[in-house]
């Protein structure tokens, strides 16, 4: 794997802690990788990433992995709030509104190679390879609904949430009901919080709840992108929840 070190971003500082636990995948939302690199290397923008991958599959290293790049912003995952200090950020040369509106074969192949290298180097868990939207669901969409998570799952890089079909009856739902978690929305929020998502801001806000469900479906259920907690989504979440518990135990 050849890395290009031609461009360096000054937008970084020291990590608060040495452990790298996460990899966060972004899209640039700019018209090409050159414009993205220029933006990420401009001091006034106060944003950066460790890597940028072009449509042609070229990998540009902008920030040393030992440093804290500024890519995650205000974010949360499984109790972690300073994601920048514990992560590596990868920007993909993609925008919905420009000509680079597809995830090219070359780009995804380079991403897979880079992810495998980083995953092995830092012993990163599958469930900690996430999209920007996963850690900031109420303000971010990237890498979006077009991103082929299934290709990363097929390469055994990221988590397959529903690998084991454990859910056979209403036993689990009855457990939730007995513990006063009675509505589908409350069950979903409980599960999403256990998985790692930020559910604190939702309360009674149905708009934010729909955004969170959409983010979850874009990552784990791209065959059922409804934005709603329908039966298919709820049953899938329950399996995700049970697989999560079994994995941790």
C-alpha positions as CSV (number, residue, x, y, z in Angstrom):
1,X,0.0,0.0,0.0
2,X,1.5,3.3,-1.1
3,X,0.8,6.4,0.9
4,X,1.2,9.9,-0.5
5,X,2.8,12.4,2.0
6,X,2.9,15.3,-0.4
7,X,0.4,17.4,1.6
8,X,0.4,18.0,5.4
9,X,-2.3,19.6,7.4
10,X,-1.3,21.8,10.3
11,X,-4.7,21.2,12.0
12,X,-3.8,18.8,14.8
13,X,-2.7,18.6,18.4
14,X,-1.6,16.1,21.0
15,X,-3.9,13.1,21.7
16,X,-5.4,13.0,25.2
17,X,-4.3,9.4,25.9
18,X,-2.4,7.0,23.7
19,X,-5.0,4.4,22.8
20,X,-6.4,4.4,19.3
21,X,-9.8,2.7,19.6
22,X,-11.8,3.9,16.6
23,X,-11.7,4.5,12.9
24,X,-14.2,7.1,11.7
25,X,-15.2,7.2,8.0
26,X,-16.3,10.5,6.4
27,X,-17.1,11.9,3.0
28,X,-15.6,15.3,1.9
29,X,-18.8,16.8,0.4
30,X,-16.5,18.8,-2.0
31,X,-16.1,18.4,-5.8
32,X,-12.8,16.6,-5.8
33,X,-10.0,15.4,-3.6
34,X,-7.7,18.3,-4.4
35,X,-10.3,20.8,-3.1
36,X,-10.8,18.6,-0.1
37,X,-7.1,18.4,0.7
38,X,-6.8,22.2,0.3
39,X,-9.7,22.7,2.7
40,X,-8.3,20.2,5.3
41,X,-4.8,21.8,5.1
42,X,-6.1,25.4,5.6
43,X,-5.5,26.6,9.2
44,X,-8.5,28.9,9.2
45,X,-10.9,25.9,8.7
46,X,-9.7,24.2,11.9
47,X,-10.5,20.7,10.5
48,X,-8.4,17.8,9.3
49,X,-8.2,14.1,8.8
50,X,-5.4,11.5,8.9
51,X,-6.2,10.2,5.4
52,X,-8.0,11.2,2.2
53,X,-8.8,8.6,-0.4
54,X,-9.5,9.9,-4.0
55,X,-11.9,8.5,-6.5
56,X,-8.9,6.9,-8.2
57,X,-8.0,5.1,-5.0
58,X,-4.9,7.2,-4.1
59,X,-4.4,7.5,-0.3
60,X,-3.1,10.9,1.0
61,X,-1.7,11.0,4.5
62,X,-2.3,14.5,5.9
63,X,-1.8,14.0,9.7
64,X,0.5,11.6,11.5
65,X,-1.4,8.8,13.2
66,X,0.2,9.7,16.5
67,X,-1.4,13.1,16.4
68,X,-5.0,14.1,17.2
69,X,-6.6,15.2,13.9
70,X,-9.7,17.4,14.0
71,X,-12.3,15.3,12.1
72,X,-15.0,14.1,14.6
73,X,-16.1,17.4,16.2
74,X,-18.8,17.2,18.8
75,X,-19.4,13.5,19.0
76,X,-20.2,10.5,21.2
77,X,-19.9,6.7,21.2
78,X,-20.3,4.3,24.0
79,X,-19.3,6.8,26.7
80,X,-16.5,8.4,24.7
81,X,-16.9,12.1,24.0
82,X,-13.4,13.1,22.8
83,X,-13.5,10.8,19.8
84,X,-10.7,12.8,18.1
85,X,-8.2,11.7,20.8
86,X,-9.0,8.0,20.3
87,X,-9.5,7.7,16.6
88,X,-8.2,7.8,13.1
89,X,-10.2,9.8,10.6
90,X,-10.6,8.9,6.9
91,X,-12.1,11.2,4.4
92,X,-13.5,9.8,1.1
93,X,-13.6,11.9,-2.0
94,X,-17.4,11.9,-2.3
95,X,-20.3,14.4,-2.6
96,X,-23.9,13.8,-3.3
97,X,-24.2,17.1,-5.2
98,X,-21.1,16.9,-7.4
99,X,-19.7,14.7,-10.1
100,X,-17.9,12.5,-7.5
101,X,-21.3,11.2,-6.3
102,X,-20.3,7.5,-6.2
103,X,-18.1,5.3,-4.2
104,X,-15.7,4.1,-6.9
105,X,-14.4,0.5,-7.0
106,X,-10.8,1.9,-6.7
107,X,-11.7,4.0,-3.7
108,X,-13.3,1.2,-1.8
109,X,-10.5,-1.2,-2.5
110,X,-8.0,1.3,-1.1
111,X,-10.2,1.9,1.9
112,X,-10.4,-1.9,2.6
113,X,-6.6,-2.2,2.4
114,X,-6.1,0.8,4.7
115,X,-8.7,-0.4,7.2
116,X,-7.1,-3.8,7.4
117,X,-3.7,-2.3,8.0
118,X,-5.0,0.1,10.7
119,X,-7.3,-2.5,12.3
120,X,-4.4,-4.9,12.7
121,X,-1.8,-2.3,13.8
122,X,-4.0,-0.9,16.6
123,X,-6.1,-4.0,17.4
124,X,-9.3,-2.1,16.7
125,X,-12.6,-3.9,17.3
126,X,-15.0,-4.3,14.4
127,X,-17.8,-2.5,16.2
128,X,-15.5,0.6,16.5
129,X,-15.1,1.2,12.8
130,X,-17.9,3.7,12.3
131,X,-19.3,6.5,10.2
132,X,-19.3,10.1,11.2
133,X,-23.1,9.9,11.4
134,X,-22.9,7.1,13.9
135,X,-20.9,9.3,16.4
136,X,-22.8,12.5,15.5
137,X,-26.3,11.4,14.3
138,X,-28.1,14.6,14.8
139,X,-25.8,16.8,12.7
140,X,-24.0,14.5,10.3
141,X,-25.0,12.1,7.5
142,X,-21.7,10.8,6.2
143,X,-20.7,8.4,4.8
144,X,-24.4,8.2,3.9
145,X,-26.8,5.8,2.4
146,X,-24.7,5.0,-0.7
147,X,-21.7,3.9,1.3
148,X,-21.2,0.1,0.8
149,X,-20.9,-1.1,4.4
150,X,-21.7,-4.7,3.2
151,X,-18.3,-4.7,1.3
152,X,-16.5,-4.0,4.6
153,X,-18.6,-6.7,6.4
154,X,-17.8,-9.2,3.6
155,X,-14.1,-8.6,4.2
156,X,-14.6,-9.2,8.0
157,X,-13.5,-5.6,8.7
158,X,-16.7,-4.3,10.3
159,X,-19.4,-5.7,12.5
160,X,-22.2,-7.8,10.9
161,X,-24.9,-6.9,13.4
162,X,-27.3,-9.7,12.6
163,X,-25.0,-12.6,11.9
164,X,-26.7,-15.0,14.3
165,X,-30.5,-15.1,14.0
166,X,-31.2,-15.5,17.7
167,X,-34.6,-13.8,17.8
168,X,-37.2,-16.6,17.6
169,X,-40.2,-15.4,19.7
170,X,-41.5,-12.6,21.9
171,X,-39.4,-13.7,24.9
172,X,-37.1,-10.7,24.6
173,X,-39.9,-8.3,24.0
174,X,-41.6,-9.7,27.1
175,X,-38.4,-9.1,29.1
176,X,-38.5,-5.4,28.0
177,X,-42.2,-5.1,28.9
178,X,-41.6,-6.6,32.4
179,X,-38.9,-4.0,32.9
180,X,-41.2,-1.2,31.9
181,X,-39.7,-0.6,28.5
182,X,-43.0,-1.0,26.8
183,X,-43.1,0.9,23.5
184,X,-41.2,0.1,20.4
185,X,-39.5,3.5,20.6
186,X,-38.3,2.9,24.1
187,X,-37.0,-0.6,23.2
188,X,-35.2,0.9,20.2
189,X,-33.6,3.7,22.3
190,X,-32.5,1.2,25.0
191,X,-30.8,-1.0,22.4
192,X,-29.2,1.9,20.5
193,X,-27.8,3.2,23.8
194,X,-26.3,-0.2,24.6
195,X,-24.8,-0.4,21.1
196,X,-23.1,2.9,21.7
197,X,-25.3,5.6,20.1
198,X,-26.0,9.0,21.7
199,X,-29.7,8.8,22.8
200,X,-29.5,11.5,25.5
201,X,-30.8,14.4,23.3
202,X,-33.9,12.7,21.9
203,X,-36.3,12.7,24.8
204,X,-39.7,13.3,23.1
205,X,-38.3,14.7,19.9
206,X,-39.6,12.5,17.1
207,X,-37.6,14.3,14.5
208,X,-34.3,13.4,16.2
209,X,-35.5,9.9,16.8
210,X,-36.2,9.5,13.1
211,X,-32.7,10.8,12.3
212,X,-31.1,8.3,14.6
213,X,-33.1,5.4,13.1
214,X,-32.1,6.5,9.6
215,X,-28.4,6.6,10.6
216,X,-28.7,3.1,12.1
217,X,-30.4,1.8,9.0
218,X,-27.9,3.4,6.7
219,X,-25.2,1.6,8.5
220,X,-26.7,-1.8,9.4
221,X,-29.9,-2.2,7.4
222,X,-29.4,-0.8,4.0
223,X,-32.1,-3.1,2.7
224,X,-34.7,-1.4,4.9
225,X,-34.2,2.4,4.9
226,X,-37.5,3.6,6.2
227,X,-36.5,6.0,8.9
228,X,-39.1,4.3,11.1
229,X,-39.0,1.7,13.9
230,X,-41.1,-0.9,11.9
231,X,-41.2,-4.5,13.0
232,X,-38.4,-5.5,10.6
233,X,-36.1,-2.9,12.1
234,X,-37.1,-3.7,15.7
235,X,-36.5,-7.4,15.3
236,X,-33.2,-6.7,13.6
237,X,-32.2,-4.4,16.5
238,X,-33.0,-7.1,19.0
239,X,-30.8,-9.5,17.2
240,X,-28.0,-6.9,17.1
241,X,-28.5,-6.3,20.8
242,X,-28.2,-10.0,21.6
243,X,-25.2,-10.6,19.4
244,X,-23.6,-7.6,21.0
245,X,-24.1,-9.1,24.5
246,X,-22.8,-12.5,23.4
247,X,-19.8,-10.9,21.8
248,X,-18.9,-9.0,24.9
249,X,-19.5,-12.0,27.2
